Amino acid sequence: MSPLLAFFLYLIIWWVTLFMVLPMGVQRHNEGGKGFDAGAPEKPDLVRKLLLNTLLSAIVLAVIYVLVETGVIRWHEWFDGGVAP
């Protein structure tokens, strides 16, 4: 797997897992009135979620990389017309 392909695959994995990580631990605002959205989280904790997402994406990419390099996933058959180097 080339570094450029790994980078773009990582970006795709990162965005997909972001939507999985964002709702974790969300508590809604109980305050009502003007200027408060009932669906807004009290404490979004975005820095922790972004770091967790980055780590989770790196682990998923590492697993995919190992599976491609060991031949469990036959990447070349899918994308290179069946020619393995």
Buried (B, 14 or more C-beta within 10 A) or exposed (E): EEEEEBEEBBEEBBEEBBEEBBEEEBEEEEEEEEEEEEEEBEEEEEEEBBEBBBEBBEEBBEEBBEEBEEEEBEBBEEEEEEEEE
